[in-house]
Amino acid sequence: MAEKVTPGPVSNANGVREAVCVHTKKIYSSCRDKDCIEDLRFYPTQSAQSVLANAQGIRGGSAELLYTFVDVEPVNFNRGYYTVDMRFYYKITLQALNGSTRYTEVAGLATFGKRVILCGGESGPKIFSSEPVADELDVQLDLTADLPTAYVEVVDPLLLSASFVDNCHYVPGVLTGVPEGILAAFDEPLILDESQSRRVCVSLGQFSIVRLERDTQLLIPVYDYCIPTEECMVAGIGNTEDPCSLFADVEFPVDSFFPSDTVCENGLGGSSCGCNR
């Protein structure tokens, strides 16, 4: 059996100087998802609803993820496992067609919820900590709850489609409990009830990564201290170097003047035909 490594200097280990203990967060489990979210209810602003009432058609625009609310709860029938509940709020911008070529941009809200189950381990000790505050009393932190921390990484979704329909999925008839911070992201009030004369549904494509982490102590190898190798460049007032000489070292931004065709070369989903079906 190999000898157990303890904190301290290490010899004959491919350049490793010593082994040190660090306090960090360990990822216990994680998962990734590719969600195709169909027929989400679109809740328009007041002015957007008046435009949609007389629109001859509608087409896609863009989708922006405003916020994700995350909650972690233990699974009763399986120790060490936890449910991660997520509620996503999106700001949707669509194009309402008023004629053959004319359109008006309209904005609104869409929301989507999902749940995953991940392993987060168990922790027994009661943990207390403090948050240092300059010139004030330190804030005492009670970390006794035996729950891991959930992290959700999401990029802005793709707006796949938008259409006028009678019924939408995944949303209640009346949307309630929208946080004030979400409502504040719109320039005017949203219409969240059933009084709409025309309903719009949107479909989104979303990529996300979910993980559960816990505080822990790990023994890691150390090669050396992290010392910067680049020298600081003095800029602004007091810089004695010729500014034109500095500018001469800056490469011409060719990519900023010409459109990139990388996306076209790679294709949708790695398929050159752009179909991937």
Residue pairs with C-beta under 8 A, 6 or more apart in sequence:
5 19
5 219
6 19
6 219
7 18
7 19
7 20
7 21
7 219
8 18
8 19
9 17
9 18
10 16
10 17
10 18
10 19
10 221
13 221
15 223
16 221
16 222
16 223
17 222
17 223
17 224
18 221
18 222
19 219
19 220
19 221
19 222
20 219
20 220
20 222
21 217
21 218
21 219
22 217
22 218
22 220
23 215
23 216
23 217
24 215
24 216
24 217
24 218
25 149
25 213
25 214
25 215
25 216
26 213
26 214
26 215
26 216
26 218
27 211
27 212
27 213
28 118
28 119
28 120
28 121
28 148
28 212
28 213
28 214
29 118
29 119
29 120
29 211
29 212
30 118
30 209
30 210
30 211
30 212
31 116
31 118
31 209
31 210
31 211
32 207
32 208
32 209
32 210
33 114
33 116
33 206
33 207
33 208
33 209
33 210
34 205
34 206
34 207
35 112
35 114
35 204
35 205
35 206
35 207
35 208
36 160
36 203
36 204
36 205
37 112
37 157
37 170
37 203
37 204
37 205
37 206
38 169
38 203
39 165
39 167
39 168
39 169
39 170
39 201
39 202
39 203
40 90
40 110
40 111
40 112
40 168
40 169
40 170
40 171
40 201
40 202
40 203
40 204
41 110
41 168
41 170
41 171
41 175
41 199
41 200
41 201
42 92
42 94
42 108
42 109
42 110
42 162
42 168
42 199
42 200
42 201
42 202
43 108
43 109
43 110
43 175
43 190
43 191
43 192
44 52
44 106
44 107
44 108
44 190
44 191
44 196
44 200
45 106
45 107
45 108
45 186
45 187
45 188
45 189
45 190
45 191
46 188
46 189
46 190
46 191
47 106
47 188
48 96
48 106
48 107
48 108
49 191
49 196
51 96
51 98
51 104
51 106
52 58
52 96
52 106
52 198
52 200
53 197
53 198
54 98
55 96
55 97
55 98
55 104
55 198
56 97
56 98
56 99
57 96
57 97
58 94
58 95
58 96
58 97
58 162
58 163
58 164
58 200
59 94
59 95
59 97
59 103
59 162
60 94
60 95
60 159
60 160
60 161
60 162
60 202
61 92
61 93
61 94
61 95
61 105
61 159
61 162
62 92
62 93
62 159
63 90
63 91
63 92
63 93
63 110
63 156
63 157
63 158
63 159
63 202
63 204
64 90
64 91
64 92
64 93
64 156
65 88
65 89
65 90
65 154
65 155
65 156
65 157
66 89
66 90
66 91
66 182
66 185
67 88
67 89
67 179
67 181
67 182
68 86
68 87
68 88
68 89
68 152
68 154
69 86
69 87
69 89
69 179
70 84
70 85
70 86
70 150
70 151
70 152
71 84
71 85
71 150
72 82
72 83
72 84
72 85
72 120
72 147
72 148
72 149
72 150
72 212
73 82
73 83
73 85
74 81
74 82
74 83
74 146
74 147
75 81
75 82
75 83
75 117
79 122
80 119
80 120
80 121
80 122
81 117
81 118
81 119
81 120
82 117
82 118
82 119
82 120
82 147
82 148
82 150
82 212
83 115
83 116
83 117
84 115
84 116
84 117
84 118
84 150
84 152
84 210
84 212
85 113
85 114
85 115
86 113
86 114
86 115
86 116
86 152
86 210
87 111
87 112
87 113
88 111
88 112
88 113
88 114
88 154
88 206
89 109
89 110
89 111
89 178
89 179
89 182
90 109
90 110
90 111
90 112
90 157
90 204
91 107
91 108
91 109
91 185
91 186
92 107
92 108
92 109
92 110
92 159
92 162
92 202
93 105
93 106
93 107
94 105
94 106
94 107
94 108
94 162
94 200
94 202
95 103
95 104
95 105
95 106
96 103
96 104
96 105
96 106
97 103
98 104
107 186
107 187
108 190
108 200
109 175
109 178
109 182
109 186
109 190
109 192
110 202
110 204
111 171
111 175
111 178
112 170
112 204
112 206
113 170
116 210
118 150
118 210
118 211
118 212
119 212
120 147
120 148
120 212
120 214
121 148
121 214
122 146
123 146
123 214
124 146
126 144
127 143
127 144
127 215
128 140
128 141
128 142
128 143
128 144
129 140
129 141
129 143
130 138
130 139
130 140
130 141
131 138
131 139
131 141
132 138
133 139
143 215
148 212
148 213
148 214
149 212
149 213
149 214
150 210
150 211
150 212
150 213
151 210
151 211
151 212
151 213
152 208
152 209
152 210
153 208
153 209
153 210
154 206
154 207
154 208
154 209
155 206
155 207
157 204
157 205
157 206
157 207
158 204
158 205
158 206
159 202
159 203
159 204
160 202
160 203
160 204
160 205
161 202
161 203
162 200
162 201
162 202
162 203
163 200
163 201
164 198
164 199
164 200
165 199
165 200
165 201
166 199
167 199
168 199
168 201
169 201
173 194
174 192
174 193
174 194
175 192
176 192
178 190
178 192
183 189
183 190
234 241
235 246
267 273
267 274
267 276
268 274
268 275
268 276
269 276
270 276
